[in-house]
Amino acid sequence: MTEKRQAPLLSHHLLEGYETFLSGRFHRERERFHDLAKRGQHPHTLVIGCCDSRVTPEEIFDAEPGEIFDVRNVANLVPPHASNNYHHGSWAAIDYAVSNLQVSHIVVLGHARCGGVRAFLENLIGEAALDEEDYIGNWISMIAPAARAIAPAPATFDQAYADRLARESIRRGLANLRTFEKVVEAEGAGRLALHGAFFSIEDASLFALDESSGEFVQVLPSSHGAALARPRF
């Protein structure tokens, strides 16, 4: 009989990272972690982002522990609110952030070269097939209203169109947030502000949605340019 090998408790990558965390950030900020444990969390912002491993809100916004409350899913989608609690996992987190944590801001954060958006588009133009009966296909199908809102899809996959679709999906996400009474109430009272943002992985440029014009505008372009011009070591 072959002896079953015991899997490691955690991968060596994670263990090495944890060791670095202990000797680095935790060592420097031990009082912060003690205070967070004692007082609880009081994040100022809810970020609804993609679960893509290349796009981490805490890294992009240089946030400290306790500042950002994350909801991450495939393609950073916000489902329309439904009375039957459909997609309850997403809405439970949004409700908790608004009602219990009383965040001041919600950011729907999309990004360029999103795999979820690509999968939807390839399915739409017939280059791949998604099954709407499985988890991914059903979830990704929520991009359809955004696709209907923009120009007809190209005959073959086009990255520029996919990124445009990703930005339109952010607009749709903000509209879906406003189908939730608690969000509408908090925004109307001035306690909550909603934002859309789009991040480019390749060059770290960040664009924010100007809802008055409907356009995404690059934020801090001079700082971004200076960062690109700075010599790399």
C-alpha positions as protocol buffer text, in pm:
chain_id: "A"
residue {
  index: 1
  type: MET
  ca { x: 0 y: 0 z: 0 }
}
residue {
  index: 2
  type: THR
  ca { x: 134 y: 340 z: -97 }
}
residue {
  index: 3
  type: GLU
  ca { x: 161 y: 572 z: 199 }
}
residue {
  index: 4
  type: LYS
  ca { x: -42 y: 889 z: 155 }
}
residue {
  index: 5
  type: ARG
  ca { x: 180 y: 1195 z: 164 }
}
residue {
  index: 6
  type: GLN
  ca { x: 84 y: 1471 z: 403 }
}
residue {
  index: 7
  type: ALA
  ca { x: 32 y: 1799 z: 222 }
}
residue {
  index: 8
  type: PRO
  ca { x: 212 y: 2098 z: 376 }
}
residue {
  index: 9
  type: LEU
  ca { x: -4 y: 2313 z: 602 }
}
residue {
  index: 10
  type: LEU
  ca { x: 73 y: 2614 z: 381 }
}
residue {
  index: 11
  type: SER
  ca { x: 284 y: 2663 z: 70 }
}
residue {
  index: 12
  type: HIS
  ca { x: 641 y: 2780 z: 115 }
}
residue {
  index: 13
  type: HIS
  ca { x: 553 y: 3102 z: -72 }
}
residue {
  index: 14
  type: LEU
  ca { x: 293 y: 3188 z: 190 }
}
residue {
  index: 15
  type: LEU
  ca { x: 513 y: 3088 z: 479 }
}
residue {
  index: 16
  type: GLU
  ca { x: 800 y: 3301 z: 350 }
}
residue {
  index: 17
  type: GLY
  ca { x: 563 y: 3592 z: 305 }
}
residue {
  index: 18
  type: TYR
  ca { x: 426 y: 3552 z: 655 }
}
residue {
  index: 19
  type: GLU
  ca { x: 777 y: 3545 z: 797 }
}
residue {
  index: 20
  type: THR
  ca { x: 857 y: 3869 z: 615 }
}
residue {
  index: 21
  type: PHE
  ca { x: 533 y: 4021 z: 745 }
}
residue {
  index: 22
  type: LEU
  ca { x: 621 y: 3929 z: 1103 }
}
residue {
  index: 23
  type: SER
  ca { x: 968 y: 4078 z: 1086 }
}
residue {
  index: 24
  type: GLY
  ca { x: 859 y: 4376 z: 880 }
}
residue {
  index: 25
  type: ARG
  ca { x: 516 y: 4538 z: 885 }
}
residue {
  index: 26
  type: PHE
  ca { x: 386 y: 4365 z: 1197 }
}
residue {
  index: 27
  type: HIS
  ca { x: 703 y: 4449 z: 1387 }
}
residue {
  index: 28
  type: ARG
  ca { x: 681 y: 4815 z: 1284 }
}
residue {
  index: 29
  type: GLU
  ca { x: 305 y: 4850 z: 1333 }
}
residue {
  index: 30
  type: ARG
  ca { x: 230 y: 4618 z: 1623 }
}
residue {
  index: 31
  type: GLU
  ca { x: 39 y: 4889 z: 1808 }
}
residue {
  index: 32
  type: ARG
  ca { x: -182 y: 4946 z: 1503 }
}
residue {
  index: 33
  type: PHE
  ca { x: -278 y: 4578 z: 1489 }
}
residue {
  index: 34
  type: HIS
  ca { x: -341 y: 4575 z: 1865 }
}
residue {
  index: 35
  type: ASP
  ca { x: -566 y: 4880 z: 1828 }
}
residue {
  index: 36
  type: LEU
  ca { x: -754 y: 4727 z: 1533 }
}
residue {
  index: 37
  type: ALA
  ca { x: -820 y: 4412 z: 1734 }
}
residue {
  index: 38
  type: LYS
  ca { x: -938 y: 4613 z: 2034 }
}
residue {
  index: 39
  type: ARG
  ca { x: -1149 y: 4878 z: 1860 }
}
residue {
  index: 40
  type: GLY
  ca { x: -1266 y: 4681 z: 1558 }
}
residue {
  index: 41
  type: GLN
  ca { x: -1253 y: 4795 z: 1198 }
}
residue {
  index: 42
  type: HIS
  ca { x: -1359 y: 5140 z: 1079 }
}
residue {
  index: 43
  type: PRO
  ca { x: -1282 y: 5148 z: 706 }
}
residue {
  index: 44
  type: HIS
  ca { x: -1359 y: 5467 z: 520 }
}
residue {
  index: 45
  type: THR
  ca { x: -1409 y: 5297 z: 182 }
}
residue {
  index: 46
  type: LEU
  ca { x: -1571 y: 4989 z: 35 }
}
residue {
  index: 47
  type: VAL
  ca { x: -1394 y: 4876 z: -282 }
}
residue {
  index: 48
  type: ILE
  ca { x: -1581 y: 4639 z: -510 }
}
residue {
  index: 49
  type: GLY
  ca { x: -1296 y: 4499 z: -714 }
}
residue {
  index: 50
  type: CYS
  ca { x: -1199 y: 4209 z: -934 }
}
residue {
  index: 51
  type: CYS
  ca { x: -1046 y: 3901 z: -777 }
}
residue {
  index: 52
  type: ASP
  ca { x: -766 y: 3924 z: -1035 }
}
residue {
  index: 53
  type: SER
  ca { x: -443 y: 3869 z: -843 }
}
residue {
  index: 54
  type: ARG
  ca { x: -274 y: 4157 z: -1030 }
}
residue {
  index: 55
  type: VAL
  ca { x: -514 y: 4422 z: -902 }
}
residue {
  index: 56
  type: THR
  ca { x: -495 y: 4472 z: -525 }
}
residue {
  index: 57
  type: PRO
  ca { x: -679 y: 4778 z: -387 }
}
residue {
  index: 58
  type: GLU
  ca { x: -456 y: 4805 z: -80 }
}
residue {
  index: 59
  type: GLU
  ca { x: -149 y: 4823 z: -305 }
}
residue {
  index: 60
  type: ILE
  ca { x: -299 y: 5067 z: -555 }
}
residue {
  index: 61
  type: PHE
  ca { x: -419 y: 5308 z: -286 }
}
residue {
  index: 62
  type: ASP
  ca { x: -135 y: 5240 z: -41 }
}
residue {
  index: 63
  type: ALA
  ca { x: -394 y: 5165 z: 227 }
}
residue {
  index: 64
  type: GLU
  ca { x: -317 y: 5065 z: 584 }
}
residue {
  index: 65
  type: PRO
  ca { x: -489 y: 4770 z: 754 }
}
residue {
  index: 66
  type: GLY
  ca { x: -841 y: 4871 z: 854 }
}
residue {
  index: 67
  type: GLU
  ca { x: -887 y: 5142 z: 588 }
}
residue {
  index: 68
  type: ILE
  ca { x: -1048 y: 4949 z: 301 }
}
residue {
  index: 69
  type: PHE
  ca { x: -1331 y: 4697 z: 314 }
}
residue {
  index: 70
  type: ASP
  ca { x: -1299 y: 4465 z: 14 }
}
residue {
  index: 71
  type: VAL
  ca { x: -1559 y: 4285 z: -193 }
}
residue {
  index: 72
  type: ARG
  ca { x: -1381 y: 4103 z: -475 }
}
residue {
  index: 73
  type: ASN
  ca { x: -1539 y: 3887 z: -743 }
}
residue {
  index: 74
  type: VAL
  ca { x: -1485 y: 3791 z: -1106 }
}
residue {
  index: 75
  type: ALA
  ca { x: -1497 y: 4111 z: -1316 }
}
residue {
  index: 76
  type: ASN
  ca { x: -1585 y: 4338 z: -1020 }
}
residue {
  index: 77
  type: LEU
  ca { x: -1958 y: 4305 z: -1089 }
}
residue {
  index: 78
  type: VAL
  ca { x: -2237 y: 4456 z: -881 }
}
residue {
  index: 79
  type: PRO
  ca { x: -2554 y: 4248 z: -923 }
}
residue {
  index: 80
  type: PRO
  ca { x: -2884 y: 4435 z: -940 }
}
residue {
  index: 81
  type: HIS
  ca { x: -3052 y: 4429 z: -602 }
}
residue {
  index: 82
  type: ALA
  ca { x: -3330 y: 4169 z: -578 }
}
residue {
  index: 83
  type: SER
  ca { x: -3597 y: 4119 z: -313 }
}
residue {
  index: 84
  type: ASN
  ca { x: -3535 y: 3743 z: -312 }
}
residue {
  index: 85
  type: ASN
  ca { x: -3177 y: 3794 z: -189 }
}
residue {
  index: 86
  type: TYR
  ca { x: -3032 y: 3651 z: -511 }
}
residue {
  index: 87
  type: HIS
  ca { x: -2652 y: 3697 z: -519 }
}
residue {
  index: 88
  type: HIS
  ca { x: -2678 y: 3733 z: -144 }
}
residue {
  index: 89
  type: GLY
  ca { x: -2302 y: 3702 z: -89 }
}
residue {
  index: 90
  type: SER
  ca { x: -2228 y: 4029 z: -269 }
}
residue {
  index: 91
  type: TRP
  ca { x: -2520 y: 4215 z: -121 }
}
residue {
  index: 92
  type: ALA
  ca { x: -2452 y: 4092 z: 232 }
}
residue {
  index: 93
  type: ALA
  ca { x: -2107 y: 4251 z: 213 }
}
residue {
  index: 94
  type: ILE
  ca { x: -2239 y: 4575 z: 58 }
}
residue {
  index: 95
  type: ASP
  ca { x: -2518 y: 4597 z: 314 }
}
residue {
  index: 96
  type: TYR
  ca { x: -2274 y: 4537 z: 599 }
}
residue {
  index: 97
  type: ALA
  ca { x: -2037 y: 4805 z: 471 }
}
residue {
  index: 98
  type: VAL
  ca { x: -2315 y: 5063 z: 436 }
}
residue {
  index: 99
  type: SER
  ca { x: -2528 y: 4977 z: 740 }
}
residue {
  index: 100
  type: ASN
  ca { x: -2279 y: 4856 z: 1001 }
}
residue {
  index: 101
  type: LEU
  ca { x: -1944 y: 4999 z: 901 }
}
residue {
  index: 102
  type: GLN
  ca { x: -2101 y: 5317 z: 760 }
}
residue {
  index: 103
  type: VAL
  ca { x: -1834 y: 5366 z: 497 }
}
residue {
  index: 104
  type: SER
  ca { x: -1815 y: 5712 z: 341 }
}
residue {
  index: 105
  type: HIS
  ca { x: -1720 y: 5594 z: -7 }
}
residue {
  index: 106
  type: ILE
  ca { x: -1788 y: 5302 z: -240 }
}
residue {
  index: 107
  type: VAL
  ca { x: -1553 y: 5249 z: -535 }
}
residue {
  index: 108
  type: VAL
  ca { x: -1633 y: 5008 z: -816 }
}
residue {
  index: 109
  type: LEU
  ca { x: -1280 y: 4931 z: -936 }
}
residue {
  index: 110
  type: GLY
  ca { x: -1237 y: 4770 z: -1276 }
}
residue {
  index: 111
  type: HIS
  ca { x: -920 y: 4713 z: -1472 }
}
residue {
  index: 112
  type: ALA
  ca { x: -773 y: 4665 z: -1817 }
}
residue {
  index: 113
  type: ARG
  ca { x: -724 y: 4315 z: -1958 }
}
residue {
  index: 114
  type: CYS
  ca { x: -987 y: 4165 z: -1728 }
}
residue {
  index: 115
  type: GLY
  ca { x: -1018 y: 3790 z: -1777 }
}
residue {
  index: 116
  type: GLY
  ca { x: -1385 y: 3788 z: -1687 }
}
residue {
  index: 117
  type: VAL
  ca { x: -1470 y: 4056 z: -1942 }
}
residue {
  index: 118
  type: ARG
  ca { x: -1262 y: 3874 z: -2203 }
}
residue {
  index: 119
  type: ALA
  ca { x: -1449 y: 3549 z: -2135 }
}
residue {
  index: 120
  type: PHE
  ca { x: -1785 y: 3723 z: -2179 }
}
residue {
  index: 121
  type: LEU
  ca { x: -1677 y: 3891 z: -2502 }
}
residue {
  index: 122
  type: GLU
  ca { x: -1527 y: 3573 z: -2651 }
}
residue {
  index: 123
  type: ASN
  ca { x: -1853 y: 3395 z: -2574 }
}
residue {
  index: 124
  type: LEU
  ca { x: -2054 y: 3680 z: -2727 }
}
residue {
  index: 125
  type: ILE
  ca { x: -1864 y: 3671 z: -3058 }
}
residue {
  index: 126
  type: GLY
  ca { x: -1845 y: 3293 z: -3073 }
}
residue {
  index: 127
  type: GLU
  ca { x: -1472 y: 3247 z: -3009 }
}
residue {
  index: 128
  type: ALA
  ca { x: -1540 y: 3051 z: -2689 }
}
residue {
  index: 129
  type: ALA
  ca { x: -1840 y: 2905 z: -2512 }
}
residue {
  index: 130
  type: LEU
  ca { x: -1971 y: 2971 z: -2162 }
}
residue {
  index: 131
  type: ASP
  ca { x: -2236 y: 2762 z: -1993 }
}
residue {
  index: 132
  type: GLU
  ca { x: -2480 y: 2993 z: -1814 }
}
residue {
  index: 133
  type: GLU
  ca { x: -2578 y: 2699 z: -1597 }
}
residue {
  index: 134
  type: ASP
  ca { x: -2237 y: 2685 z: -1428 }
}
residue {
  index: 135
  type: TYR
  ca { x: -2097 y: 2929 z: -1174 }
}
residue {
  index: 136
  type: ILE
  ca { x: -1871 y: 3131 z: -1404 }
}
residue {
  index: 137
  type: GLY
  ca { x: -2108 y: 3147 z: -1699 }
}
residue {
  index: 138
  type: ASN
  ca { x: -2402 y: 3252 z: -1483 }
}
residue {
  index: 139
  type: TRP
  ca { x: -2200 y: 3521 z: -1307 }
}
residue {
  index: 140
  type: ILE
  ca { x: -2035 y: 3660 z: -1622 }
}
residue {
  index: 141
  type: SER
  ca { x: -2373 y: 3684 z: -1796 }
}
residue {
  index: 142
  type: MET
  ca { x: -2440 y: 3994 z: -1583 }
}
residue {
  index: 143
  type: ILE
  ca { x: -2210 y: 4187 z: -1819 }
}
residue {
  index: 144
  type: ALA
  ca { x: -2478 y: 4159 z: -2091 }
}
residue {
  index: 145
  type: PRO
  ca { x: -2657 y: 4490 z: -2008 }
}
residue {
  index: 146
  type: ALA
  ca { x: -2324 y: 4675 z: -2038 }
}
residue {
  index: 147
  type: ALA
  ca { x: -2258 y: 4509 z: -2375 }
}
residue {
  index: 148
  type: ARG
  ca { x: -2601 y: 4616 z: -2501 }
}
residue {
  index: 149
  type: ALA
  ca { x: -2530 y: 4975 z: -2396 }
}
residue {
  index: 150
  type: ILE
  ca { x: -2226 y: 5020 z: -2621 }
}
residue {
  index: 151
  type: ALA
  ca { x: -2153 y: 4973 z: -2990 }
}
residue {
  index: 152
  type: PRO
  ca { x: -2195 y: 4632 z: -3152 }
}
residue {
  index: 153
  type: ALA
  ca { x: -1922 y: 4385 z: -3066 }
}
residue {
  index: 154
  type: PRO
  ca { x: -1635 y: 4334 z: -3312 }
}
residue {
  index: 155
  type: ALA
  ca { x: -1621 y: 4025 z: -3531 }
}
residue {
  index: 156
  type: THR
  ca { x: -1305 y: 3906 z: -3356 }
}
residue {
  index: 157
  type: PHE
  ca { x: -1166 y: 3975 z: -3011 }
}
residue {
  index: 158
  type: ASP
  ca { x: -1044 y: 4333 z: -2969 }
}
residue {
  index: 159
  type: GLN
  ca { x: -870 y: 4441 z: -2648 }
}
residue {
  index: 160
  type: ALA
  ca { x: -969 y: 4807 z: -2683 }
}
residue {
  index: 161
  type: TYR
  ca { x: -1335 y: 4706 z: -2711 }
}
residue {
  index: 162
  type: ALA
  ca { x: -1298 y: 4472 z: -2412 }
}
residue {
  index: 163
  type: ASP
  ca { x: -1157 y: 4756 z: -2201 }
}
residue {
  index: 164
  type: ARG
  ca { x: -1442 y: 4979 z: -2316 }
}
residue {
  index: 165
  type: LEU
  ca { x: -1685 y: 4708 z: -2210 }
}
residue {
  index: 166
  type: ALA
  ca { x: -1512 y: 4688 z: -1872 }
}
residue {
  index: 167
  type: ARG
  ca { x: -1560 y: 5062 z: -1822 }
}
residue {
  index: 168
  type: GLU
  ca { x: -1926 y: 5039 z: -1921 }
}
residue {
  index: 169
  type: SER
  ca { x: -1967 y: 4755 z: -1671 }
}
residue {
  index: 170
  type: ILE
  ca { x: -1838 y: 4990 z: -1399 }
}
residue {
  index: 171
  type: ARG
  ca { x: -2109 y: 5242 z: -1493 }
}
residue {
  index: 172
  type: ARG
  ca { x: -2366 y: 4961 z: -1476 }
}
residue {
  index: 173
  type: GLY
  ca { x: -2230 y: 4860 z: -1134 }
}
residue {
  index: 174
  type: LEU
  ca { x: -2288 y: 5209 z: -997 }
}
residue {
  index: 175
  type: ALA
  ca { x: -2643 y: 5204 z: -1138 }
}
residue {
  index: 176
  type: ASN
  ca { x: -2703 y: 4868 z: -969 }
}
residue {
  index: 177
  type: LEU
  ca { x: -2574 y: 5002 z: -637 }
}
residue {
  index: 178
  type: ARG
  ca { x: -2845 y: 5267 z: -664 }
}
residue {
  index: 179
  type: THR
  ca { x: -3112 y: 4998 z: -681 }
}
residue {
  index: 180
  type: PHE
  ca { x: -3048 y: 4935 z: -310 }
}
residue {
  index: 181
  type: GLU
  ca { x: -3258 y: 5156 z: -82 }
}
residue {
  index: 182
  type: LYS
  ca { x: -2991 y: 5189 z: 188 }
}
residue {
  index: 183
  type: VAL
  ca { x: -2734 y: 5311 z: -65 }
}
residue {
  index: 184
  type: VAL
  ca { x: -2980 y: 5560 z: -213 }
}
residue {
  index: 185
  type: GLU
  ca { x: -3071 y: 5689 z: 133 }
}
residue {
  index: 186
  type: ALA
  ca { x: -2709 y: 5729 z: 246 }
}
residue {
  index: 187
  type: GLU
  ca { x: -2605 y: 5895 z: -79 }
}
residue {
  index: 188
  type: GLY
  ca { x: -2904 y: 6129 z: -70 }
}
residue {
  index: 189
  type: ALA
  ca { x: -2820 y: 6232 z: 287 }
}
residue {
  index: 190
  type: GLY
  ca { x: -2461 y: 6308 z: 189 }
}
residue {
  index: 191
  type: ARG
  ca { x: -2317 y: 6030 z: 407 }
}
residue {
  index: 192
  type: LEU
  ca { x: -2200 y: 5821 z: 112 }
}
residue {
  index: 193
  type: ALA
  ca { x: -2033 y: 5894 z: -221 }
}
residue {
  index: 194
  type: LEU
  ca { x: -2015 y: 5647 z: -510 }
}
residue {
  index: 195
  type: HIS
  ca { x: -1719 y: 5630 z: -748 }
}
residue {
  index: 196
  type: GLY
  ca { x: -1610 y: 5433 z: -1052 }
}
residue {
  index: 197
  type: ALA
  ca { x: -1242 y: 5370 z: -1125 }
}
residue {
  index: 198
  type: PHE
  ca { x: -1043 y: 5187 z: -1393 }
}
residue {
  index: 199
  type: PHE
  ca { x: -684 y: 5069 z: -1344 }
}
residue {
  index: 200
  type: SER
  ca { x: -431 y: 4984 z: -1614 }
}
residue {
  index: 201
  type: ILE
  ca { x: -208 y: 4699 z: -1499 }
}
residue {
  index: 202
  type: GLU
  ca { x: 63 y: 4767 z: -1757 }
}
residue {
  index: 203
  type: ASP
  ca { x: 151 y: 5124 z: -1657 }
}
residue {
  index: 204
  type: ALA
  ca { x: -48 y: 5175 z: -1332 }
}
residue {
  index: 205
  type: SER
  ca { x: -252 y: 5463 z: -1472 }
}
residue {
  index: 206
  type: LEU
  ca { x: -579 y: 5519 z: -1286 }
}
residue {
  index: 207
  type: PHE
  ca { x: -896 y: 5670 z: -1429 }
}
residue {
  index: 208
  type: ALA
  ca { x: -1199 y: 5789 z: -1233 }
}
residue {
  index: 209
  type: LEU
  ca { x: -1551 y: 5822 z: -1370 }
}
residue {
  index: 210
  type: ASP
  ca { x: -1684 y: 6177 z: -1401 }
}
residue {
  index: 211
  type: GLU
  ca { x: -2055 y: 6101 z: -1377 }
}
residue {
  index: 212
  type: SER
  ca { x: -2149 y: 6448 z: -1502 }
}
residue {
  index: 213
  type: SER
  ca { x: -1985 y: 6378 z: -1841 }
}
residue {
  index: 214
  type: GLY
  ca { x: -1991 y: 5998 z: -1829 }
}
residue {
  index: 215
  type: GLU
  ca { x: -1620 y: 5988 z: -1912 }
}
residue {
  index: 216
  type: PHE
  ca { x: -1326 y: 5831 z: -1732 }
}
residue {
  index: 217
  type: VAL
  ca { x: -1060 y: 6090 z: -1653 }
}
residue {
  index: 218
  type: GLN
  ca { x: -703 y: 6009 z: -1556 }
}
residue {
  index: 219
  type: VAL
  ca { x: -627 y: 6109 z: -1197 }
}
residue {
  index: 220
  type: LEU
  ca { x: -293 y: 6261 z: -1092 }
}
residue {
  index: 221
  type: PRO
  ca { x: -147 y: 6251 z: -1446 }
}
residue {
  index: 222
  type: SER
  ca { x: 160 y: 6454 z: -1350 }
}
residue {
  index: 223
  type: SER
  ca { x: 244 y: 6220 z: -1061 }
}
residue {
  index: 224
  type: HIS
  ca { x: 191 y: 5923 z: -1290 }
}
residue {
  index: 225
  type: GLY
  ca { x: 420 y: 6072 z: -1552 }
}
residue {
  index: 226
  type: ALA
  ca { x: 686 y: 6143 z: -1293 }
}
residue {
  index: 227
  type: ALA
  ca { x: 669 y: 5784 z: -1170 }
}
residue {
  index: 228
  type: LEU
  ca { x: 718 y: 5651 z: -1522 }
}
residue {
  index: 229
  type: ALA
  ca { x: 1013 y: 5887 z: -1577 }
}
residue {
  index: 230
  type: ARG
  ca { x: 1185 y: 5788 z: -1255 }
}
residue {
  index: 231
  type: PRO
  ca { x: 1483 y: 5554 z: -1312 }
}
residue {
  index: 232
  type: ARG
  ca { x: 1424 y: 5194 z: -1215 }
}
residue {
  index: 233
  type: PHE
  ca { x: 1676 y: 5019 z: -992 }
}
